[in-house]
Amino acid sequence: MSSSLKPSGKGGKNRRRGKNENESEKRELVFKEDGQEYAQVIKMLGNGRLEAMCFDGVKRLCHIRGKLRKKVWINTSDIILVGLRDYQDNKADVILKYNADEARSLKAYGELPEHAKINETDTFGPGDDDEIQFDDIGDDDEDIDDGCLGDSIG
């Protein structure tokens, strides 16, 4: 009797969450305004900060806003839009991150210099060389396991 009362179906409202993913992909392209500059990430410093080379030729320490920090994962060589600080020319705030498609569009519009290299990782290209290292680690583990197994059998 009680089994017929169990609700059938696929669970709660959260199943619909996936639908919003695509809307952010087709957002309008944002161009820089006064006091803003395009930049390319040189290296991540952690703690919500990164080092970026702005396309005006100045290397700046950039701070990732809280809103972006939780949602947007920024990687080295990504193209970002930063807000410059009047009082500190060597610091800037990350306003948004462009994905590879948007960066290509900016280049096409002449917003980014020709020498800007666009990182293709967003578009799920072939894996990086990093993966090879993991295989080595896996092999080492197996050797250790074999030794342990031998002990327990003997």
N, C-alpha and C positions, 0 to 999 in steps of 0.2 A: 504493500500500500504506500509506504513512505517513498519508495523509489520513484513513483510516478510524479511526486511533487517536485523532484529536482528540476530546476530550470534547465532547459536545453538551450543551446546557442553558444556563442563564442566569447562570452565574458562581457566585461563592462565597456564603458564609453571609450576607454583608452585605445581600443582597436582602431578608431578612426584617426588617430593622431598622425599616421603616416601621410595622410593626404596633403598636409600643409607643406611637406618637404619641397615639392616642385615649385610652389609659388615663389619661394625665395630665389630660386634659380633664375627666374625671368624678371628680376627686379630691374628697375630703370638704371641705366648706367649713370653713375654719379661722377660729375666732373669736379675738379678742384675749384675752390672759391678763393677770394682774397685771404691771405694768411694761412693757406693750406698748400701742401706740396705732395707730389707723388714720390714714393720712395720704394726701395727694394731692400728686403730684410737681409742683413749680412750675417748676423748670428743671434741666436736666442740667448738671453742672459738669465732667464728664469724669473720667478717672482713678478710676473706681469710686465717684464721689461725686455726690450730687444734693441739691437744696434741696427740702424738702417742707413743706407746711402741714399740721400734725397737726390732727386734728379736736378736740383740746382747746384749739385756738386759738393754739398756739405754733408759730412757724416754726423748723424745725430743719435742721441739716446732717446728712444721712444718708449712711452708708457702706454700699456694697453688698458683702455677704460674697462671698468667693471662689467659693463653690459656686454662688451665683446669677449671679455676674458672667459666667461662661462660658456659662451656659445660658439665662438669662432676659433678654430684651431689654426694658429699661424705657424708657418714653416719657413725655414731659411729660403731665401730667394723669391718669396712671394712678393707681389706688388701690393703696396698698401697706400692708403691716403692718410696723411698726417696733418694735424693742426699745429702750426708753429706757435711758439710762445714769444710774444714781443720782448719780454724781459730776459729770456734765455735762448740765445740763438742755437745753442748746441743741444737743446732738448725739444721734444715734440710729443704730441699725443696721437696715438693711433685712432683714427676715426672709423675706418672700415678697411676690410681686406677685399681685394679684387680676386675673383677666381680666374683661371687661365683664359676662359673665353672673354671675360671683361677686359683683361689685360691686353688681349689681342685687339679688341675693339678700340681701346684707348690708343694703341699704337697706330691703328688704321686711321684714327682721327687726327693723328699727329700730336696727341697729348703726351705720349711717351717718346723719348728719343729712339732712334733706330737701333742703337746698340743695346737697348734693354733686352735682356734675355728673359723670356717667359718660361717659368717652370711648368712643365706639362704634367706634373704628378696629379693635378686635380682630375685630369681626364683619364685616369686609370690606365696609364701606359704600362709597359713591361716593368717588372719589379726591379728594385735597386739591387746593387751588389751586396747589400747588407745581408740578404737572405742566405748567401753562401756560408757566412760565418755561423749561422745558427745550425746548419747541417753538421758542421764540425763538432759543435758542442754536443749534439745529439749522439754522435758516434762515440764520444768519450763516455757518455753516460752508459751506453750499452756495454762497453767493455767492463765497467765497474759492476753492472748488474750480472754479467756472465760470471764474474769472480764470485759474487755473493751466492749465486745459484749453485755453483760448484761446491762451495763450502757446505751449504745446507744439505745437498744430496749425500756428500761424503760424510 
